[in-house]
């Protein structure tokens, strides 16, 4: 129906008999344009224009006014829009696409993926139980062939399978690659097609098909457009096409499984990079000495690449400890200076346990301490530095000792003064017969005379135990775990779909959801109760 507009005369419109809606959105008249665009997304509009003057009814060539017709239906999807266009992908996805369908079906099998995850977990547990990175002699003694663990496990298993460096061993990395391939195959064959289907506008032209949904209901004397308005208010995306309606919400819940798989791939990629591209090393340095980072760090895998920071020199300015009231060590600290190749200080920090130093991708941890030397005066001569040796004790207690010769040092039976220390705060002294002689604190400058020898303890020089490490995979692992937590929460969102069809004055409604199936019928009933009922009335014609 076309309406011709004449600037010289305003025609009187004929209003046909229609239905009025008992809705708070409408009053006494029916505006057909109020219900045409229920989708939040822009729709294509069919526009035709005709311009006519008062004489234009006889002459179509002179146009001065316009008329616009709007389509009140959603655009129909073409075959090109429905079918997924093949895309040339690279990397892992490109390799997955090239695999035969039968191989993809095997790799995407859920029991296989679960078995792979349990295998990875078992290998990780085994790598935790077996000491990593030790010398072969260590495994010879701990897993001897004469007394195998569990009757069969010896050092040959450890060294042959690479269990002494589990997380960079071929068996562990191969299992990770297999699990990653299964995740990509499952995503490509299952999750991505599900998302593509969920995103399509799926209009139903059959009332019987709608009634077969998990939830179905019929609304007598109702309008499908009123239902669309109610669903929009409830957060649904609504599409209309003639008498048919399609609505959905919670599409993110369909996308979340893909995010979970990608997060797991990130975690495995980061872990692999950490195992094969890191450097590790340990060093014990006395106070006042230096070391170069690159001399301590050793590669852990074939992807390990040194950086410019490896040339940095570390100087130990000071090492000291804090103590509890009972005398036990509570914390130990190291004051470090980092020097570049020219000897210029580029960084200085006092690190302690759980407070590492980070520079150029290298992290220095405070992990241990030792007693390096005891500085003394002997008969007002010196100072002399006496090296402190660690003594074995049962348990994890530390004990260090040294010996000061007295008398003829060339004699086969050398005698002297023994000094023992558990920490850096007190020194216990014994005479030549091994009898207790006294206790002195370093820096107290209080002398003690033993067997005619005057001794003053000036200082206790400690050594700091440091662990150095580079781990390029840490940011990737952290990002993967963050994405895993986020996508796991999103995956609990319900993806709900609703179909409706105007069948005369009755609206047939059906819907389904992938989660919260018990709550979905209650939600639908609450929404349908809000749909207004149509009451017939007539509007008299107005004379032209």
Secondary structure, DSSP 8 states (H G I E B T S, - for coil): -----BTTB---------EEE--TT--SS--GGGGT---SS------------SSTTT-TT-----------S-----HHHHS-------HHHHHHHHS-HHHHHHHT-HHHHHHHHHHHHHHHHHHHHS--S--HHHHHHHT-STT-BTTTB-HHHHHHHTGGGGGGSHHHHHHHHHHHHHHHHHIIIIIHHHHHHHHS------HHHHHTSSEEEEETT--HHHHHHHHHHTT-EEEEETTEEEEEE-THHHHHHHHHHHHHHHHHHHHHHHHHH-EEEEEEEETT-EEEHHHH-EE-STT----GGGG-EEEEEEEEEEE-TTS-EEEEEEEEEEE-TTS-EEEEEEEETTB-EEETTEEEEEEEEEEEEEEEEETTEEEEEEE-EE---SSS---EEEEEEES-TTSSS-EEEEEEESSSS-EEEE-TTS-EEEEE-TT----EEETTEEEEEEEEEEEEEEEEEE-TTHHHHHHHHHHHHHHHHHTTS--EEEEEEEETTEEEEEEEESS-HHHHHHHHHHHHTTS--EEE--------
